């Protein structure tokens, strides 16, 4: 069984600011406010959450090979 990574670095596409965040294991995160420029990030089309769109690590359900909440 593979180990699930719970930390992901989200990078804002607007200003380039990066922040390490711990991903929830029991819910999808559809919105994320950039700490630097305050833009509200939403998943890109085809992605289930902000971690899959802007993070260095996909969300836990995707890592496990399952569908995420909205997928």
C-alpha positions in Angstrom: 0.0 0.0 0.0 1.4 3.4 -1.0 1.8 6.2 1.5 -0.5 9.1 1.1 1.2 12.5 1.1 -0.9 15.1 3.0 1.2 18.2 2.4 1.1 20.1 -0.9 2.6 23.4 -2.0 0.0 25.5 -3.6 1.3 28.2 -6.0 -0.9 31.1 -7.0 -1.1 31.5 -10.7 -1.8 35.2 -10.3 1.2 36.3 -8.2 3.4 33.2 -7.9 3.3 33.0 -4.1 3.7 29.5 -2.8 2.4 28.1 0.5 2.7 24.6 2.0 -0.7 23.4 3.2 -2.0 20.2 4.8 -4.7 18.7 2.6 -8.0 17.5 4.2 -8.6 13.8 4.0 -12.4 14.0 4.5 -13.4 16.8 2.2 -12.5 18.4 -1.1 -11.1 21.9 -1.1 -12.8 23.8 -3.9 -11.6 27.3 -2.9 -8.3 28.6 -1.7 -7.5 32.3 -1.0 -3.9 33.3 -1.8 -2.2 34.6 1.3 -0.3 37.2 -0.7 -2.7 38.7 -3.3 -6.0 37.5 -1.8 -7.2 36.1 -5.2 -9.7 33.2 -4.7 -8.5 30.1 -6.5 -10.9 27.5 -7.9 -10.1 24.2 -9.5 -9.3 24.3 -13.2 -11.7 22.5 -15.6 -11.3 18.7 -15.2 -9.7 18.9 -11.8 -11.6 18.0 -8.6 -10.0 20.5 -6.2 -7.4 23.3 -5.8 -4.7 20.8 -4.8 -5.1 19.0 -8.1 -5.0 22.2 -10.1 -2.3 24.3 -8.2 -0.6 22.0 -5.8 2.6 20.0 -6.0 0.7 16.9 -4.8 -2.7 15.7 -5.9 -5.4 15.3 -3.2 -5.6 12.1 -1.1 -8.5 10.4 -3.0 -6.7 10.9 -6.3 -3.4 9.6 -4.8 -5.4 6.5 -3.8 -6.7 6.0 -7.3 -10.3 7.0 -6.4 -12.6 9.7 -7.6 -12.6 12.8 -5.6 -15.8 14.4 -4.1 -16.7 16.3 -7.2 -15.3 14.0 -9.8 
